[in-house]
Amino acid sequence: MDERMELPKHAFSAFFERIGDDGRLLPTHIGLVAALFHHHDCGNPHGYFHASRSRLMRFSRIRSIATYHKCLSELVAHGYVEYRPSWHPAKGSRFRLIIHRKGGIDGEG
């Protein structure tokens, strides 16, 4: 009997496949997404989380604040990330990775 146990797909598999197939994104975008993924809450993959610009820039190896904001605004415009800036020095900005399921965007019926 050939019984194979299939592992369930990780919640972010389709998300990363979309990013990998999107020709508009450059390595800096991918680095920023990796930094956001690193800082998100694993227990709540569809929820909001906070992260500081300096930590995201350090992790993604982005050196210029202008490049960081350009990449982030393009990720928001392309529908990969929700972003609410914060000027609180300790709290960080609020983010949510937009992960599509078969029924649409997570959190919607």
ABEGO torsion letter per residue (X at the ends): XBBBBBBBBBAAAAAAAAAAABAABBAAAAAAAAAAAAABBAABAABBBBBBAAAAAAAAGBABAAAAAAAAAAAAAAGABBBBBBABAAAEBBBBBBBBBAAEBBGBX
